Amino acid sequence: MGQSEKIRGTDGRHCRVGSCPPARRQMARWRALQGGRRHVVGEFAGRRKMGGIMGARHSGAGIELRKGVRSETIRIVFQYQGKRCRESLRLAHTKTNIAYATRLYGEVVNSIAKNSFRYKDFFPNSKTVKAMQKPQPATPRKAPPRPTTVGQLLDDYLRIAERNLALSSYNNYQQVAQTHLYPKWKQMPAASVTARDLRTWIMSLTVKRKTIQLILTPMRNAMELGVTEDLLEANPFDSIKLSKLLPREQRTSTFRADPFDIDEIEAILLSCSREEDRNMLQFAFCTGMRPSEYIALQWKAVRKDRHYVAVEGAYVDGETKNTAKTPAGLRNIDLRLGALAALNGQLPYTAQDAGLVFVNPTTRQQWNGDKPIYKRWKEILETAEVRFRNPYQTRHSFASNLLMLGANPLYVASQLGHADTTLVMRTYGKWVHAGLEDDKRQRLLQLYRQSNEKRVDEFPRFD
């Protein structure tokens, strides 16, 4: 601060710094220090002149003029690497120095914009440069994320399937995953699975095509989920053609309808020790209902006065559904003499509750799926000394017996819940022209003649 500069004293009069009494000089310095704050752009415009009280003022963008007790500095302010930087130049507030600082500020800003700025080249004595040159503590390296495995994708897909699919479908996929997919693929990174890996694995499976398709479906969908979530670039299943991988014998289903003839049906019914078992199995033989359908049958669906029963749903995997396996599955089935007799025999056991027609005789509760039925069925066939076939063959027996009696294939398809005759002719075609020897026709008619008297002549007569 020059000797000619005036400072307002405590008495309000101006005096030169060098000529002020000590008390007045001390008070003037205190007042000057109170004004040492930084001012925003334009604060001093028209109010203060250079050489006034200590402090800071702007002189254009990025330039601050700072005045101390004994010196003046010009500060350059700029943004670098997301931080506000301030560098002071020990220069008096002359026009030449201010112009120099302005040019320097411009060079700094331009260098930063061109990514060529080097801090120490512009401000070699800056504390910031020294801080930047200090060795930085090593940042611990994070372990790279573990790659997504096939098992994780399967878990994600099965959670979605549980919400969106029928319970029976979800249970099938869950069982397939536990049996076939997790043991083989659970720990493998999904991105490393190739079409070659899949082909080798598929060709090692010894089951039939239908089972292979069931095994592959949840894994294919899981891998597709990985593509959707950008975890995989492509689904390796897209290049898999199952028909080109399986040998002929594996592509062809070994399923054959194996119905019971009238001798076997009568032996099975006579071997039932409980009347409720006999009623249920006779009803199954004479309606062609699936096990899941007749264990869900309600008395309200029995229309004796109109000579039919209505299939209104099914009980599958612990869940009663008001839907059927196929769109045509919700249907009306004409009552036949054997089915009507079974319903009449069941009246004393369950009709009073007006609920389910058939229940488990042991627990008096709804049959819990077809497994308990399968166990009881096996015992009855052993007693009857009839070659074992699964309970679903009662449905095939119904279809084949109607065709042997002369029923129209399209009518049989509608009673089974099929939309057309394709499956009927492929599965039961050989029984369309099969003959009935001895008294077998009459014995079949005792079970399969319609209860509606107006339709007793449904089948053609063969003399």
ABEGO torsion letter per residue (X at the ends): XBAABBBBBAAGBBBBAAABBAAAAAAAAAAAAAAABBBBBGAABGABBBGBBBEBBBBEBGBBBBBBAABBBBBBBBBBGGBBBBBBBBBBBBAAAAAAAAAAAAAAAAAAAAGABBAAAABAABAAAAAAABBBBBBBBBBBBBBBBAAAAAAAAAAAAAAABBAAAAAAAAAAAAAAAAAAAAABBAAABBAAAAAAAAAABABBAAAAAAAAAAAAAAAAAAAAAGABABBAAAABBAAAABBAAAABBABBBBBBBAAAAAAAAAABABAAAAAAAAAAAAAGBBAAAAAABBAAABBAAAGBBBBAEBBBGGBBBABBABAAABBBBBBBAAAAAAAAAAAAAAAAAGBBABBBAAAGBBBBEAAAAAAAAAAAAAAAGBBBBBAAAAAAAAAAAAAAAGBBAAAAAAAAGBABAAAAAAAAAAAAABBBBEAAAAAAAAAABBABAAAAAABBBBX
